[in-house]
């Protein structure tokens, strides 16, 4: 095997490791008894402090670049809060179903936000099928309406974040991007904590979650502190640093395909670790199978369309 081929295979393995870590963060969020805003605030703040301590030379960037990265980090913080809120009022599987719509939102929004990207109608069509599958789950899994709605909003925010991140990636080192975006996420959650208790009251009015704001938010057991350490070190610093580095070596096609597998990993982990398969009915699995079929077909159909559109040599 040639050296560049072995290196590319290693990059593929690293990418799927990152996606697996992201799927696992939902499990960790379910096991940490802390409101989503506090959890994300601690997660991003600790990640920022660790990166600043380890990489002090990466702090110096142009102020316009720094502001853009912090602003995009605030979007990431918003996405994380919505993500973990869904996990707490529904479950990991419902959250992952919402995140599976990222492909649809990307197909619609990226051509509108980035001039160099043209509309791919095959992606729009496949995205509509995914939305139909989500609606099927929504209509039949009546206990999780609000959770699925929040997960869809989280997917939209994640799409906008990813599009902006693709535009910012060439302008700074991956570790610099990570450092400033973690600071932006912490900044967003600093303000979000002010409305946390009232937000929980509003959620309880529209769902059966019965969320309660803890009297002592920061009281965690030794095991829960260990989960938090995994969330910060593995699910945040390690995963996002590898992901940003891979943006320079793997094609967008490859990365998007791997990202589409996050729901597969997340739902599998939820069933294996949290036994969530007992909480969901047959409609959920019918809709999930349709979505997974679309996820698998999407890259093949895109490649086929590219070959048809390519000029003859």
C-alpha positions in Angstrom: 0.0 0.0 0.0 1.3 3.4 -1.0 2.1 5.9 1.9 -0.6 8.4 0.7 -3.2 5.7 0.5 -2.4 4.5 4.1 -2.5 8.1 5.3 -5.9 8.6 3.6 -7.4 5.5 5.2 -6.1 6.6 8.6 -7.8 10.0 8.0 -11.1 8.1 7.2 -10.8 6.2 10.5 -10.1 9.4 12.4 -13.2 11.0 10.9 -15.5 8.2 11.9 -14.0 8.2 15.3 -14.9 11.9 15.6 -18.5 11.2 14.5 -18.7 8.4 17.0 -17.6 10.8 19.8 -20.2 13.3 18.8 -22.9 10.6 18.9 -21.6 9.7 22.4 -21.9 13.3 23.7 -25.7 12.8 23.8 -25.2 9.8 26.1 -22.9 11.9 28.4 -25.4 14.8 28.4 -28.2 12.4 29.5 -26.0 11.1 32.4 -25.0 14.6 33.8 -27.8 16.0 36.0 -27.2 19.6 35.0 -29.3 22.0 33.0 -28.2 22.3 29.3 -27.1 25.9 29.6 -24.9 25.2 32.6 -23.5 22.1 31.1 -22.6 23.8 27.8 -21.2 26.8 29.7 -18.8 24.6 31.8 -18.0 22.5 28.8 -17.0 25.4 26.5 -15.3 27.5 29.3 -13.1 24.6 30.5 -12.2 23.8 26.8 -11.3 27.5 26.3 -9.1 27.7 29.4 -7.3 24.4 28.6 -6.6 25.6 25.0 -5.4 29.0 26.1 -3.1 27.4 28.7 -1.7 24.8 26.3 -1.6 27.0 23.1 -0.9 30.6 24.3 0.7 31.5 20.9 -2.4 30.7 19.0 -4.3 33.6 20.7 -2.8 36.3 18.4 -5.0 36.7 15.3 -6.5 39.7 13.5 -9.3 41.2 15.5 -11.8 40.8 12.7 -11.0 37.1 12.5 -11.3 36.8 16.2 -14.7 38.4 16.3 -16.0 36.2 13.4 -14.8 33.1 15.2 -16.4 34.2 18.5 -19.6 34.9 16.8 -19.7 31.5 15.1 -18.8 30.0 18.5 -21.9 31.6 19.9 -23.9 29.8 17.2 -22.2 26.5 18.3 -23.2 27.3 21.9 -26.8 27.8 20.9 -26.8 24.5 19.0 -25.3 22.7 22.0 -27.9 24.1 24.4 -30.7 23.0 22.0 -29.1 19.6 21.5 -28.8 18.8 25.2 -32.2 20.2 26.0 -33.7 17.7 23.5 -31.8 14.9 25.2 -33.3 15.9 28.6 -36.9 16.4 27.6 -37.0 13.5 25.1 -34.1 11.1 24.5 -30.9 10.6 22.5 -32.6 8.8 19.6 -35.2 11.6 19.1 -32.3 14.2 19.2 -30.4 12.2 16.5 -33.5 12.1 14.3 -33.7 15.8 14.4 -29.9 16.1 13.6 -30.4 13.8 10.6 -32.1 16.8 8.8 -28.8 18.7 8.6 -28.4 17.4 5.0 -31.7 18.9 4.0 -31.0 22.3 5.5 -27.5 22.3 4.0 -28.9 21.5 0.5 -31.2 24.5 0.8 -29.1 27.0 2.8 -25.5 26.6 1.5 -26.3 27.7 -2.1 -28.1 30.7 -0.7 -25.2 31.7 1.6 -22.2 30.8 -0.5 -22.0 32.0 -4.1 -19.6 29.3 -5.3 -22.0 26.5 -4.3 -24.7 25.6 -6.7 -28.1 24.1 -5.9 -28.2 20.3 -6.1 -31.8 19.4 -6.7 -31.1 15.7 -5.9 -30.1 16.8 -2.4 -33.2 18.9 -2.1 -35.3 15.9 -3.1 -33.6 13.5 -0.7 -33.9 16.2 2.0 -37.6 16.3 1.4 -37.9 12.6 1.9 -36.0 13.0 5.2 -38.4 15.7 6.3 -41.4 13.4 5.4 -39.8 10.7 7.5 -39.4 13.1 10.4 -43.1 14.1 10.1 -44.1 10.5 10.2 -42.2 10.1 13.5 -43.6 13.4 14.8 -47.2 12.3 14.0 -47.0 8.9 15.6 -44.5 9.4 18.5 -46.9 11.8 20.3 -44.8 12.0 23.5 -41.9 13.8 21.9 -43.4 16.6 19.8 -41.6 19.4 21.6 -38.3 17.5 21.8 -38.3 16.8 18.1 -39.1 20.4 17.3 -36.2 21.6 19.4 -33.9 19.0 17.7 -34.9 20.4 14.3 -34.0 23.9 15.4 -30.7 22.6 16.7 -30.1 21.1 13.2 -30.8 24.4 11.5 -28.3 26.2 13.8 -25.7 23.5 13.3 -26.1 23.9 9.5 -25.5 27.7 9.7 -22.5 27.1 12.0 -21.0 24.6 9.6 -21.4 26.8 6.6 -19.7 29.7 8.4 -17.0 27.4 9.7 -16.2 26.3 6.1 -15.7 29.9 5.2 -13.5 30.7 8.2 -11.4 27.6 8.1 -8.8 28.9 5.6 -8.2 32.1 7.7 -6.8 30.6 10.9 -5.1 27.5 12.4 -7.5 24.7 13.4 -6.5 25.1 17.1 -7.0 28.9 16.9 -10.5 28.3 15.4 -11.3 25.9 18.2 -10.1 28.2 20.9 -12.1 31.2 19.8 -15.2 29.2 19.0 -15.2 27.6 22.5 -14.9 31.1 23.9 -17.9 32.2 21.9 -19.9 29.2 23.1 -19.1 30.1 26.7 -20.1 33.7 26.1 -23.4 32.7 24.7 -24.1 30.4 27.7 -23.2 33.2 30.1 -26.2 35.1 28.9 -28.4 32.1 28.4 -28.1 31.1 32.1 -30.0 34.3 33.0 -33.2 32.9 31.4 -32.6 29.2 32.2 -35.1 28.8 35.1 -37.9 30.6 33.3 -37.2 28.6 30.1 -37.6 25.4 32.1 -41.0 26.6 33.3 -42.1 27.3 29.7 -40.9 23.9 28.6 -42.8 22.1 31.3 -46.0 23.8 30.1 -45.7 22.3 26.7 -44.3 18.9 27.4 -44.4 16.0 29.9 -40.7 16.4 30.7 -41.2 17.8 34.2 -37.8 19.5 34.2 -36.8 21.0 37.5 -34.0 23.6 38.0 -31.7 22.0 40.6 -31.2 23.9 43.9 -27.5 23.1 43.7 -26.6 23.1 40.0 -22.9 22.4 40.6 -23.2 19.4 42.9 -22.0 16.3 41.0 -20.9 12.9 42.0 -17.4 11.5 41.2 -18.9 9.5 38.3 -20.7 12.5 36.9 -17.5 14.6 37.1 -15.8 11.8 35.2 -18.5 12.0 32.5 -18.0 15.7 32.4 -14.2 15.2 31.9 -15.0 12.9 29.0 -17.4 15.5 27.5 -14.8 18.3 27.6 -11.6 16.4 26.7 -12.8 13.8 24.3 -16.2 15.1 23.0 -15.0 18.7 22.6 -11.3 19.4 22.5 -10.2 16.1 20.8 -13.1 15.7 18.5 -13.3 19.2 17.2 -9.6 19.6 16.8 -9.4 16.4 14.7 -12.4 17.5 12.7 -11.0 21.0 11.9 -7.7 19.5 10.9 -9.3 17.0 8.6 -11.1 19.8 6.7 -7.7 20.4 5.0 -7.1 16.8 3.9 -10.5 15.2 3.1 -13.1 16.4 0.6 -16.3 18.0 1.7 -18.1 15.1 0.1 -16.4 12.6 2.4 -16.9 14.7 5.5 -20.6 15.3 4.8 -21.1 11.6 4.3 -19.5 10.8 7.7 -21.6 13.5 9.4 -24.7 11.9 8.0 -23.8 8.8 10.0 -24.0 10.6 13.3 -27.7 9.6 13.8 -26.8 6.0 13.2 -24.1 6.0 15.8 -26.2 8.0 18.3 -29.4 5.9 18.0 -27.3 2.7 18.3 -25.5 4.0 21.4 -28.9 5.1 22.9 -30.3 1.6 22.4 -27.2 -0.1 23.6 -26.4 2.0 26.7 -29.7 3.6 27.7 -32.1 0.9 26.4 -34.1 3.6 24.5 -35.4 1.0 22.1 -38.0 0.1 24.7 -39.3 3.7 24.8 -40.0 4.0 21.1 -42.7 2.5 18.9 -42.7 0.9 15.4 -43.3 4.3 13.7 -39.9 5.6 15.0 -38.1 2.7 13.4 -40.0 2.9 10.1 -39.1 6.5 9.8 -35.5 5.9 10.9 -35.0 3.2 8.2 -36.3 5.5 5.5 -33.8 8.2 6.7 -30.9 5.8 6.9 -31.7 4.6 3.3 -31.6 8.2 2.1 -28.3 8.9 4.0 -26.7 5.9 2.3 -28.1 6.7 -1.1 -27.1 10.4 -1.1 -23.4 10.2 -1.8 -23.9 7.6 -4.5 -26.5 9.7 -6.3 -24.4 12.8 -6.0 -21.4 11.0 -7.5 -23.6 9.7 -10.3 -24.9 13.2 -11.1 -21.4 14.6 -11.1 -20.4 12.0 -13.7 -23.4 12.9 -15.9 -22.7 16.6 -15.7 -18.9 16.3 -16.2 -17.8 17.2 -19.8 -16.4 14.4 -21.9 -12.6 14.2 -22.0 
